[in-house]
Every structure is written in C-alpha cells, then in structure tokens.
Amino acid sequence: MEIASIPISSCSKEHQKIYQEWFSYADSDGDGRITGSDAIKFFALSNLSRPDLKQVWAIADSKRQGYLGFGEFIASMQLVSLAQAGHELSNDLLNSNVDLESLKPPVMEGLDELLAKKKRSLKTNELDVNGSSVKEQSPSAQWFSSKSSKKVSLSSVTSIIDGLKRLYIKKLKPLEVTYRFNDFVSTALTNSDFDAKPMVMLLGQYSTGKTTFIKHLLRGSYPGAHIGPEPTTDRFVVVMSGPDERTIPGNTVAVQADMPFSGLTTFGTAFLSKFQCSQMPHPLLEHITFVDTPGVLSGEKQRTQRAYDFTGVTSWFAAKCDLILLLFDPHKLDVSDEFKRVISSLRGHDDKIRVVLNKADQIDTQQLMRVYGALMWSLGKVINTPEVMRVYIGSFNDKPVNDAATGPIGKELFEKEQEDLLSDLKDIPKKACDRRINEFVKRARAAKIHAYIISHLKKEMPAMIGKAKTQQRLVDNLGDEFGKVQREFHLPPGDFPNVDHFREILSGYSIDKFEKLKPKMVQAVDDMLGYDIPDLLKSFRNPYD
C-alpha cells in the first residue's frame, strides 16, 4: 500500500538545489515552514490566477497542517510548473504519468533579482542537502519544559498543531493539574503526543491475521514479527518508521521524549516488559504507525495469565489511535467475555472502529452469507449503537484469493472490499490534523466535566466533623452525585466518565484535599473552545480562500 505523497527523490538533485534556495527565500522566519502569508507573497511571482493558486495550496497541504514543509514546497512548485504548461490541476496530477524528475522549475517573475538582492544583504542560510526533507525545528518543542511557557505568544505559532500546543499549555493544562485530571482520566500531554504520526491499532482474538495484515500492507515482515496458528504475538508491538531495522524494549520506549508512549509507565513494569517498538525504514511508516496487539484470550486465561491491565492498555491506545481495526476469523465469531470488555473499553471512540472479516476465502459464498449474518448478530450484542457497523470482507494476506471456495463473484467482492479498506487507510494522514483537533476538543470537554465533579464533591464535604462518613457516602452514591452535577451545569449525561472506574480511583484520595471550583479556569477553557480554536483554524486555512 502506498500513501499518495510526492517524495523529494522524485525531483532531480539539480532542481532540489534550486528549490532549496527558493525555500530559504520564501521562509521569512527561517523555521523550515512556509505559512499562508509567506506563500501569498512568493506564489504571486508565478502570475497564476487566484483559483489556480488555491488549488496548488490545497493539493500540496493535503494534510491540512496550515504550512508547507520542504517536501510540500517542492510539490507546490511542480504543480505551478505544470499549471504554467497548461495542465489542469487535480489531486492525481503528481501521481500521473508526468516525468517529475525532468520537469523544469516554474517561471517566477523577478525572483532572480530578489535572490541576488538578498545575497548582497546577508549570507543565505545553508540548508541540509541530502535528498531528504529539511528538518523542521519548531520552537514549540521547548514550551513543555520552559519555565516561561505561559508567556508563549501567538507570533510563535506557525501551524495548527503549534497553536493547539500553546492553548494546551496556557489554558487546558492548568485546569487538568488543579483538579487531578491526569490521575483520573488521562496522563498529561507532551510535545511528542502532538507531533506523533497517525496510529492504527489492530485488535482481535488470536490467529485472526493481525500481524499478517500489517505484513500485507508493508509487503514484507517487520522486526520481531511472529505468525502461527497458536497465540504467537504475546506483546504489544508498535511498528513505526526508523533509520534501520531494530526492536526497542518497552521500558526504553516509555522514557524516550520523542515518542508518544510515556503515559504507558502508569501500567507498570509488568506491562512494559510485554511492550516493544519495531522500527524499520518504509515509505508507508513515514505516514502511519501500526499497533499490533496480543490475541484476546477467552475466559479465565485472560484474567489470570496477564500480569497487567489488558483492557486499560487497549483503552489508552484507543484514545491515541486514529483508526481501530477489529479483526474476525470466519471460524472464530464468538465474542468472549474478555473481548466484550475490550470492545466496551473503546466507548467514546466508535467513529474510529472498523470491523474486518478476515480469511473469508476459506469458506464458500453460501457459508460466507451465514457467517456475515452471525457476525452482525454477535456485534449487535456487544456494540450498543442503533447504526450498523461497516464490515470489510476479504482475505488480507499475500496469497492469491482461493477461487475454488469463493468463485468469481467472491473474488470480485473481496477486491472491492479491499480497495475500500485501503482507501480508508490512505485517508488517515490527510485527516490526521482534523483528528488531533477533534481529540483535543474532546479532552477539553472531559477536563471541564471532571473539574465540575471534583469541585462538587469538595463542596459536599463538611468543614469540621464527619469527613470520613461523608466521603464514604459520596463514594457509595457517586452515580447520584454525577446526576446532581449534570443538572446543576446542564451537561450531557453521555459525556460523564464511567462511575465504577471513577469510584475505584476516587477511593484512594481524600476528597477534603480537592480544590473548590475556580470559575476563571473553567471560563478560560470555554473561551478556548468558543473563540481561540475557531480563530486558530481560520488563521491557518487555505490562504487563497
């Protein structure tokens, strides 16, 4: 599988040097990013019409980051050159039969004079000439450790993600820290959480083809992959891009600042010893990270043989992932109690879930119809939604489809289904920025409700006598207290956390030591949701809108 993007290698070395000089000139603040205002000034030299330039930006910034890196800049210049030659601009133009390597740079009116003038005034910053993208060094990486992080100004923000980092540090994080949101719901976000590549998690019972599915997409194995009819993958494996093929142990991964897995330390050494990162250079992994999981066992085996909270770990990954694939085997349609608990832990992430009926070529067409009906019936009992889940049917491995069992109709069906699933996966990088915003807003709402709950419990505590009895009463009747908070602040009941899970954590704290409600903090989060985020999206939309 290939993600539609233009590698820098599709441009000749000679042209790369030219584009690097142009990029250096267009990048007014030298941060390795061309923002909308930079682009308006530079692209105007091409003399293309505004609608054409709008299309150029939309195609080059397909991930909707709000800026162009060096790779996207080259793509934009190639599009400008093709538009000047009379080609009609479209999303597929750069992936068509155009010879990009010999494509000449576009005509930019007056650019040579401007470059000469700049050379006379100062020495041009030398960019890394190695055929790879120019390394973007964003100042936002220092915001999470700097003592002056709260004084971060809007002028430091050069992308939507940078804007979210700034809003998190200034407005959301103080609320989370004050009301212990990080202890109850989710660990504090780090710089790497915002910058991480989109993730796809595969869940299913053992031997449903999870590892084979990843190998099929990568068209080859990855370090540490094990496949067999028995439960072979005994650990969580994150498959991501790296300079060479290697595996990194879980304890090491959890303390690396450039990886978004520091929150997994809360599950302890028992889990981290069953967690690893497999790195390898691969074009697909430059856009997507895969999470391979151990097969969900049935009955007592799951509860007694795992030394860590399996359901808690899957829930943690579900919050970070952009897509969750539930894999089923035609011969393993029963949803065990533990698998049911795992699926229930995905509550709130229903929009990310896709169901895959794998190895479907092992049965004939009539049996497939019955199996599909049985699968939908099983899912209906576990996933309590009125909508029907999208189920992809196919055989996701490197072997040819078994025509003897499926016949010509089955083969055509599998090909169409596989195409649909792959197009869903290809869209992930394009939607990554929108997904970040979505998750950020979801987190902000959850933090606000958490603040209301904690402050309400604090308010119910007596000033002097009977604190222990009152705490016990509040913990026992937590569901009723949630109802009071919901009615007082007119909050949707579906946004409240799981009562049993909240009660379990709350029992380890003294409610009397919680903070009272600070309206200014809550108002700051409301302003962020109502004004700051819409303004941020407006300032980084297509500059030609």
RAVEN-V539573 format. One record per residue. N is the residue number from 1. NEAR is the number of other C-alpha atoms within 10 Angstrom. D_FIRST is the distance of its C-alpha to the first C-alpha in Angstrom with 2 decimals. Layout:
((N & NEAR & D_FIRST) (N & NEAR & D_FIRST))
This chain:
((1 & 13 & 0.00) (2 & 13 & 3.77) (3 & 19 & 6.79) (4 & 16 & 9.66) (5 & 16 & 12.21) (6 & 16 & 14.62) (7 & 15 & 15.11) (8 & 19 & 18.83) (9 & 14 & 18.59) (10 & 17 & 18.23) (11 & 23 & 21.87) (12 & 15 & 24.70) (13 & 15 & 26.71) (14 & 9 & 29.76) (15 & 16 & 28.22) (16 & 21 & 26.71) (17 & 14 & 30.32) (18 & 11 & 31.51) (19 & 19 & 28.87) (20 & 19 & 29.72) (21 & 16 & 33.33) (22 & 18 & 32.59) (23 & 23 & 30.42) (24 & 21 & 33.28) (25 & 21 & 35.73) (26 & 22 & 33.82) (27 & 20 & 33.13) (28 & 14 & 36.64) (29 & 13 & 36.64) (30 & 14 & 34.65) (31 & 15 & 32.16) (32 & 22 & 29.03) (33 & 27 & 28.29) (34 & 27 & 29.31) (35 & 22 & 30.47) (36 & 21 & 31.43) (37 & 16 & 35.01) (38 & 18 & 34.01) (39 & 19 & 31.78) (40 & 17 & 34.58) (41 & 10 & 36.98) (42 & 18 & 34.71) (43 & 20 & 32.89) (44 & 14 & 36.34) (45 & 14 & 37.11) (46 & 19 & 34.75) (47 & 14 & 37.12) (48 & 14 & 34.33) (49 & 9 & 35.20) (50 & 14 & 34.40) (51 & 10 & 32.06) (52 & 18 & 30.05) (53 & 25 & 29.90) (54 & 16 & 28.90) (55 & 19 & 25.88) (56 & 24 & 25.09) (57 & 27 & 25.19) (58 & 20 & 23.15) (59 & 22 & 20.20) (60 & 24 & 20.56) (61 & 20 & 20.99) (62 & 18 & 18.09) (63 & 18 & 18.10) (64 & 23 & 21.83) (65 & 22 & 23.09) (66 & 26 & 26.27) (67 & 26 & 26.10) (68 & 27 & 24.38) (69 & 22 & 23.52) (70 & 23 & 23.83) (71 & 19 & 20.24) (72 & 23 & 20.70) (73 & 24 & 24.18) (74 & 26 & 23.09) (75 & 26 & 20.76) (76 & 23 & 23.82) (77 & 22 & 26.13) (78 & 23 & 24.00) (79 & 28 & 24.04) (80 & 27 & 27.80) (81 & 19 & 28.32) (82 & 21 & 26.59) (83 & 18 & 28.63) (84 & 16 & 31.77) (85 & 10 & 31.06) (86 & 9 & 31.09) (87 & 12 & 27.42) (88 & 11 & 26.69) (89 & 17 & 24.40) (90 & 13 & 21.28) (91 & 14 & 17.90) (92 & 10 & 16.25) (93 & 15 & 18.93) (94 & 21 & 17.36) (95 & 13 & 14.23) (96 & 9 & 16.75) (97 & 8 & 18.71) (98 & 11 & 20.83) (99 & 11 & 21.72) (100 & 19 & 21.23) (101 & 15 & 22.68) (102 & 11 & 25.99) (103 & 15 & 26.05) (104 & 14 & 29.29) (105 & 18 & 29.68) (106 & 17 & 31.17) (107 & 14 & 34.93) (108 & 16 & 35.96) (109 & 13 & 39.66) (110 & 10 & 41.88) (111 & 15 & 39.12) (112 & 11 & 40.75) (113 & 10 & 44.02) (114 & 11 & 42.42) (115 & 16 & 40.65) (116 & 10 & 43.97) (117 & 11 & 45.80) (118 & 13 & 43.43) (119 & 13 & 43.83) (120 & 9 & 47.55) (121 & 9 & 47.55) (122 & 8 & 45.26) (123 & 8 & 43.08) (124 & 13 & 39.44) (125 & 11 & 37.28) (126 & 9 & 35.36) (127 & 15 & 31.64) (128 & 11 & 29.47) (129 & 12 & 28.62) (130 & 9 & 25.97) (131 & 15 & 23.01) (132 & 13 & 21.37) (133 & 18 & 21.80) (134 & 17 & 25.31) (135 & 13 & 25.76) (136 & 12 & 26.70) (137 & 11 & 29.67) (138 & 15 & 30.51) (139 & 12 & 34.02) (140 & 20 & 32.77) (141 & 16 & 31.92) (142 & 12 & 35.71) (143 & 19 & 36.55) (144 & 17 & 35.82) (145 & 11 & 38.31) (146 & 12 & 40.80) (147 & 9 & 44.14) (148 & 10 & 44.30) (149 & 15 & 40.98) (150 & 15 & 42.81) (151 & 12 & 44.01) (152 & 16 & 40.58) (153 & 10 & 41.08) (154 & 12 & 38.94) (155 & 6 & 39.06) (156 & 13 & 36.86) (157 & 18 & 34.00) (158 & 23 & 31.52) (159 & 23 & 28.55) (160 & 24 & 28.11) (161 & 21 & 26.98) (162 & 23 & 30.08) (163 & 20 & 32.16) (164 & 22 & 31.03) (165 & 24 & 31.88) (166 & 23 & 35.28) (167 & 23 & 35.98) (168 & 23 & 35.05) (169 & 18 & 37.44) (170 & 18 & 40.22) (171 & 20 & 40.30) (172 & 25 & 38.18) (173 & 18 & 38.54) (174 & 14 & 42.39) (175 & 23 & 42.37) (176 & 26 & 40.02) (177 & 13 & 42.23) (178 & 17 & 45.48) (179 & 22 & 44.64) (180 & 19 & 42.67) (181 & 21 & 39.43) (182 & 16 & 37.55) (183 & 14 & 39.58) (184 & 17 & 39.19) (185 & 18 & 35.77) (186 & 16 & 33.31) (187 & 17 & 33.67) (188 & 15 & 34.16) (189 & 17 & 31.18) (190 & 22 & 30.67) (191 & 20 & 29.26) (192 & 16 & 26.05) (193 & 19 & 25.56) (194 & 17 & 25.40) (195 & 17 & 23.21) (196 & 18 & 20.63) (197 & 24 & 16.91) (198 & 23 & 15.74) (199 & 24 & 15.61) (200 & 24 & 14.23) (201 & 25 & 16.76) (202 & 24 & 16.70) (203 & 25 & 20.21) (204 & 26 & 21.90) (205 & 25 & 24.63) (206 & 24 & 24.37) (207 & 22 & 22.53) (208 & 24 & 20.42) (209 & 26 & 17.18) (210 & 29 & 16.08) (211 & 24 & 15.48) (212 & 21 & 13.95) (213 & 19 & 11.42) (214 & 21 & 10.39) (215 & 17 & 10.60) (216 & 16 & 8.43) (217 & 16 & 5.39) (218 & 16 & 6.90) (219 & 14 & 7.87) (220 & 10 & 11.31) (221 & 15 & 13.98) (222 & 21 & 15.06) (223 & 15 & 18.79) (224 & 15 & 20.93) (225 & 16 & 18.70) (226 & 13 & 21.08) (227 & 13 & 20.56) (228 & 12 & 23.51) (229 & 9 & 25.39) (230 & 9 & 27.50) (231 & 16 & 26.58) (232 & 15 & 24.89) (233 & 21 & 23.05) (234 & 15 & 26.31) (235 & 17 & 25.10) (236 & 23 & 22.86) (237 & 26 & 20.14) (238 & 24 & 18.37) (239 & 25 & 15.30) (240 & 22 & 15.19) (241 & 22 & 15.06) (242 & 14 & 18.20) (243 & 9 & 20.04) (244 & 11 & 20.21) (245 & 14 & 19.46) (246 & 13 & 21.95) (247 & 18 & 22.87) (248 & 15 & 25.15) (249 & 15 & 27.66) (250 & 23 & 27.86) (251 & 19 & 31.23) (252 & 13 & 30.06) (253 & 22 & 26.92) (254 & 20 & 29.17) (255 & 15 & 31.51) (256 & 12 & 29.10) (257 & 13 & 29.68) (258 & 16 & 26.33) (259 & 16 & 24.46) (260 & 21 & 24.77) (261 & 21 & 26.06) (262 & 21 & 29.80) (263 & 17 & 30.55) (264 & 21 & 29.76) (265 & 16 & 33.05) (266 & 12 & 34.87) (267 & 14 & 33.72) (268 & 13 & 35.62) (269 & 15 & 35.37) (270 & 12 & 34.93) (271 & 21 & 31.47) (272 & 21 & 30.54) (273 & 13 & 31.31) (274 & 19 & 28.63) (275 & 22 & 25.99) (276 & 21 & 23.96) (277 & 22 & 21.27) (278 & 22 & 18.88) (279 & 22 & 17.91) (280 & 20 & 15.85) (281 & 14 & 14.67) (282 & 17 & 10.89) (283 & 15 & 9.37) (284 & 17 & 7.16) (285 & 21 & 10.55) (286 & 16 & 12.44) (287 & 21 & 11.52) (288 & 22 & 11.32) (289 & 21 & 13.57) (290 & 21 & 13.46) (291 & 22 & 16.86) (292 & 23 & 17.51) (293 & 23 & 20.97) (294 & 22 & 23.79) (295 & 24 & 24.36) (296 & 23 & 26.93) (297 & 19 & 30.18) (298 & 16 & 32.95) (299 & 12 & 36.56) (300 & 10 & 38.50) (301 & 11 & 36.00) (302 & 16 & 33.76) (303 & 14 & 36.73) (304 & 9 & 38.73) (305 & 9 & 36.25) (306 & 14 & 34.12) (307 & 13 & 36.10) (308 & 17 & 34.20) (309 & 14 & 33.46) (310 & 21 & 30.18) (311 & 18 & 30.30) (312 & 14 & 31.10) (313 & 17 & 28.15) (314 & 19 & 25.65) (315 & 19 & 27.47) (316 & 19 & 27.18) (317 & 18 & 23.41) (318 & 22 & 23.19) (319 & 17 & 25.06) (320 & 19 & 22.68) (321 & 20 & 19.33) (322 & 26 & 17.65) (323 & 23 & 16.28) (324 & 22 & 17.79) (325 & 17 & 16.47) (326 & 20 & 19.48) (327 & 24 & 18.73) (328 & 27 & 21.47) (329 & 22 & 22.45) (330 & 21 & 24.70) (331 & 12 & 27.32) (332 & 15 & 27.22) (333 & 19 & 27.75) (334 & 17 & 30.63) (335 & 20 & 30.08) (336 & 15 & 32.20) (337 & 16 & 34.38) (338 & 20 & 32.25) (339 & 22 & 28.98) (340 & 17 & 31.02) (341 & 14 & 32.06) (342 & 20 & 28.51) (343 & 22 & 27.45) (344 & 15 & 30.69) (345 & 17 & 29.85) (346 & 21 & 26.91) (347 & 15 & 29.63) (348 & 13 & 29.12) (349 & 16 & 25.32) (350 & 14 & 25.11) (351 & 11 & 23.00) (352 & 16 & 20.11) (353 & 20 & 20.23) (354 & 18 & 18.01) (355 & 21 & 19.12) (356 & 25 & 17.07) (357 & 23 & 19.24) (358 & 22 & 17.45) (359 & 21 & 18.83) (360 & 27 & 20.33) (361 & 24 & 20.75) (362 & 19 & 23.49) (363 & 17 & 25.92) (364 & 16 & 27.27) (365 & 16 & 27.10) (366 & 9 & 30.40) (367 & 15 & 29.55) (368 & 19 & 26.18) (369 & 11 & 28.24) (370 & 11 & 30.55) (371 & 20 & 27.88) (372 & 17 & 26.18) (373 & 11 & 29.69) (374 & 15 & 30.46) (375 & 20 & 27.30) (376 & 15 & 28.15) (377 & 12 & 31.73) (378 & 14 & 30.79) (379 & 19 & 28.59) (380 & 15 & 31.43) (381 & 11 & 33.75) (382 & 15 & 31.58) (383 & 17 & 29.92) (384 & 10 & 32.95) (385 & 11 & 31.67) (386 & 7 & 33.03) (387 & 8 & 29.64) (388 & 10 & 27.54) (389 & 16 & 24.21) (390 & 11 & 21.00) (391 & 19 & 19.98) (392 & 20 & 16.73) (393 & 24 & 17.66) (394 & 22 & 15.60) (395 & 25 & 15.05) (396 & 24 & 11.92) (397 & 19 & 12.44) (398 & 13 & 12.20) (399 & 8 & 15.52) (400 & 10 & 16.25) (401 & 21 & 17.60) (402 & 18 & 21.30) (403 & 14 & 23.03) (404 & 11 & 26.43) (405 & 16 & 26.04) (406 & 22 & 24.04) (407 & 14 & 25.33) (408 & 11 & 23.88) (409 & 10 & 23.90) (410 & 21 & 21.85) (411 & 19 & 19.21) (412 & 12 & 18.93) (413 & 14 & 18.93) (414 & 20 & 16.08) (415 & 14 & 13.86) (416 & 15 & 14.93) (417 & 18 & 14.55) (418 & 18 & 10.98) (419 & 13 & 10.31) (420 & 13 & 12.49) (421 & 17 & 10.97) (422 & 15 & 7.39) (423 & 13 & 9.57) (424 & 12 & 11.61) (425 & 18 & 9.13) (426 & 18 & 8.31) (427 & 14 & 12.12) (428 & 22 & 12.90) (429 & 22 & 13.40) (430 & 19 & 15.43) (431 & 16 & 17.53) (432 & 21 & 17.99) (433 & 21 & 21.36) (434 & 18 & 22.64) (435 & 16 & 21.78) (436 & 21 & 23.75) (437 & 17 & 26.66) (438 & 11 & 26.55) (439 & 16 & 26.69) (440 & 20 & 29.38) (441 & 17 & 31.53) (442 & 13 & 31.16) (443 & 17 & 32.30) (444 & 21 & 35.19) (445 & 18 & 36.46) (446 & 18 & 36.29) (447 & 25 & 38.21) (448 & 20 & 40.81) (449 & 23 & 41.45) (450 & 22 & 41.67) (451 & 23 & 44.28) (452 & 22 & 46.28) (453 & 21 & 46.27) (454 & 21 & 47.35) (455 & 19 & 50.04) (456 & 20 & 51.32) (457 & 22 & 51.75) (458 & 19 & 53.57) (459 & 16 & 55.85) (460 & 15 & 56.83) (461 & 18 & 58.10) (462 & 14 & 61.91) (463 & 9 & 63.42) (464 & 6 & 65.54) (465 & 9 & 66.24) (466 & 10 & 64.04) (467 & 16 & 60.66) (468 & 14 & 59.52) (469 & 12 & 60.50) (470 & 16 & 58.82) (471 & 22 & 55.56) (472 & 13 & 55.60) (473 & 11 & 56.31) (474 & 19 & 53.46) (475 & 21 & 50.98) (476 & 14 & 52.23) (477 & 13 & 52.13) (478 & 19 & 48.89) (479 & 14 & 47.65) (480 & 13 & 50.85) (481 & 17 & 50.48) (482 & 20 & 46.94) (483 & 13 & 48.60) (484 & 14 & 51.24) (485 & 20 & 48.70) (486 & 18 & 46.74) (487 & 12 & 49.97) (488 & 11 & 51.35) (489 & 10 & 48.36) (490 & 9 & 47.04) (491 & 13 & 43.60) (492 & 10 & 41.16) (493 & 12 & 41.51) (494 & 8 & 37.78) (495 & 14 & 37.15) (496 & 18 & 39.41) (497 & 15 & 38.18) (498 & 11 & 38.65) (499 & 14 & 42.42) (500 & 13 & 42.42) (501 & 11 & 39.88) (502 & 15 & 41.83) (503 & 17 & 45.12) (504 & 12 & 43.97) (505 & 12 & 43.19) (506 & 18 & 46.22) (507 & 13 & 48.61) (508 & 8 & 48.08) (509 & 11 & 49.28) (510 & 12 & 52.63) (511 & 23 & 52.34) (512 & 17 & 55.45) (513 & 8 & 53.58) (514 & 17 & 50.93) (515 & 17 & 51.20) (516 & 17 & 52.79) (517 & 18 & 50.88) (518 & 13 & 50.53) (519 & 9 & 50.20) (520 & 10 & 49.34) (521 & 18 & 46.19) (522 & 19 & 45.04) (523 & 13 & 45.97) (524 & 17 & 43.88) (525 & 25 & 40.77) (526 & 17 & 41.80) (527 & 13 & 42.19) (528 & 22 & 38.78) (529 & 17 & 37.19) (530 & 11 & 39.50) (531 & 11 & 39.75) (532 & 17 & 37.84) (533 & 19 & 34.27) (534 & 11 & 34.85) (535 & 12 & 36.46) (536 & 21 & 33.58) (537 & 18 & 31.04) (538 & 13 & 33.52) (539 & 16 & 33.96) (540 & 19 & 30.25) (541 & 17 & 29.28) (542 & 20 & 28.71) (543 & 19 & 31.85) (544 & 17 & 32.52) (545 & 7 & 32.80))
